[in-house]
């Protein structure tokens, strides 16, 4: 079959690499793609939310399946658009409908959903410009640190964690009254700060059946020792050593099953990935921080290489609502990825820097994230540029291998964290 992947990051390169290994894939297209996808697939110069352009491409290239990578087109309703067109009804879409995508598109919607289905999460309340005074009063009932979340999509940067009550009130007011995150902060969720260790669990579902995929831990802060600004992710490990069978069973019983129940009861059309962002407290109990309705990035770069079952077969089974018939085989090896980013990221950075040394990498996978091909050269084209992933018998060996290969790659002002995974030792 002919398959189209929507997106341009490391996640989409990871999807492309897995899909190209399937005998079921005849031709692969990526819109808009990057320099990495260009080497194994056909890039199409389309924005991820250019639905009319995507429709035209589906018809022109006789596309049978669309795999949606990022959240933006899902929240804008790409699945509804494709399924609502008579000329596209034959196309299988891997990605939930607009209603289900609100689990990621609106923090308030997601928290209310968790409350309705008794999914353990932090205490919270949502506020708007009209209720800013009540929001400040609610902050006074909580203990530091204070968590402020822009309700809408803010490219992973709409969450503030603040130690001072006075500063929290100031930032809360700025989010609402000064539109710090644009429309994303028209509503702001204030929630209780949960302590513990973070864990990401991934589920593939057809809306009724589900498969729990490899878990992972990513590293969000720009600085060593988890300091500095939040980013889209500076690296990841899979599986996570503390994610025992007992813990994953708790996650399944307390979070996955009620989530699937809620999806069914609320008539959501959900074919695709659910990303559970969890906090595991000191007692070993999982709490939901947030939902994503797609695979994570850079988690995809450690989760997908460990899936041994044909990914296209898994997607076909999901789209046909027979995921229960598929056995998902997982590689027992550990995977570790290190993200190379542009100097200045996650604030201001320059693009167009020449990347050298990729061909020197041995025994690791190089996933392109923010790259572009120009006159035969690979140039930087984003904040997060390259992810270097390695597989080994232990995560320590995998990390070591990734860092050995990171040293072979260079571009002007390249930065990476040198402490990925050290907190798990």
Secondary structure, DSSP 8 states (H G I E B T S, - for coil): -EEEEEE-SHHHHHHHHHHTT-TT-SEEEEEE--HHHHTTSEEE---TT-HHHHHHHHHHTT--EEEE-SHHHHHHTHHHHHHT-GGGTT-EEES--HHHHHHHH-HHHHHHHHHHTT--B--EEEE-GGGHHHHHHHHHTS-SSEEEEESS--TT--EEEES-HHHHHHHHHHHHHS-TTGGGGSSEEEE----SEEEEEEEEESSS-EEE---BEE--EEETTTEEEE-S-SEEEES-TT--HHHHHHHIIIIIHHHHHHHHHTT----EEEEEEEEE-TTS-EEEEEEESS--TTTHHHHGGGB-S-HHHHHHHHHTT-GGG----B--SEEEEEEEE-TTTTSS-----B-B-GGG--SSEEEESSEEEETTEEEE-SSEEEEEEEEESSHHHHHHHHHHHHTT-B-TT-B--S-TTGGG-
